[in-house]
Amino acid sequence: METLNRRKFIAAAGMLAAVLPLGASAFDFIPSPGSDFNFILLGDLHFDKLEHHDPEYLKVRYPNDIGQIKNYSRITAENLPLLLKESKEKGRALNADFYLQLGDFVEGLCGSEALAQTQTKEFIALIAAQKLKRPFFVIKGNHDITGTGAPETFKSTVLSWQTVEHKKKQNTANTTFVHNNARFVFFDCFTPVESLEWLKTVLAIHKERLLFFCVHYPVVPFNSRSTWTVFGKPGEKAYRADLIDLLGKHQAIVLCGHIHKTNILARKTNEGNFVQVSFGSVISAPDAPVKDHLKGVQHYHQDLVNLEPNFSPSTIQQRRDILTTEAPFITHYEYADFCGHGTVEVDQADDVKLSLFVNVDKQPWAVVSLTALLK
């Protein structure tokens, strides 16, 4: 009877997804009373193996990335299994509804579509082997579409995989669904202007009590790499202003990756406040130390560029200016140099509690009410 009920439930969810606007779905993976739910959060993973790459291609096209590829291949072999094991254990303990990965799930830079397909399919097989019994959602990251054959692989293999995970057709990396009292928006920051117009149509019908805006690039800069943001290029200020105000109007909780550092901040806008959480899951060692821990808005200023004194000297003044411009809008700031994983727990009062874990630790480094930061 339990199996039959679940089949009926999934079928009903699929039919409902077909009629909901803008690709929204209304699934509950674990039918249960109340509106509380949990999910597991993972940042950049950069799944990789040396045999995923054409060596000559790397020498010609990406010679500066060879050392990184060797390191990510080591991390994939040594530490990624530990991370997935710990994430699965936390997922089981929380009875988590799903897993959410914030982009750069593979390293890319393979050299051919055949190799890109191999890398991607091996990652999908690795996730399947975990037997999570929950959907595993991914955001599009820059590495997921970088290298010969990578964009084609994302469109075919990744979107087909995510169609199964979402239980509805995924034609692009922009998608939205409703889960209990929350709307989730997955934003493709590699077609940002098109994505922004799509986002406006989604938020025009957004009525849920919570909004999770999930994107690979940060929206708000938070360390020395302050140009690495959505709409961070010259000439994109108007688009950025639109996005910032939309997120503030809907009091969004922004979840992002890309920088491989940990940050929690709150930003005020003309329309309201939003919070941003950023971190990575490329764990260099199970006992890698936490470095450069900063807490308090007094630490958000132009001298954050000094966290990486050798990074892009030619842009240092530009990066300082960006941080100086942002500083008056930051109402909460905490930063640290580490990678790990997280859990998000939403209770029936719509309080969103984030727990961040260093590396594969079992005890949290920080537990924060994200909804409290919106006030």
Order of alpha helices (4+ residues) and beta strands (2+ residues): alpha-beta-alpha-alpha-alpha-beta-alpha-beta-alpha-alpha-beta-beta-alpha-beta-alpha-beta-beta-beta-beta-alpha-beta-beta-beta-beta-alpha
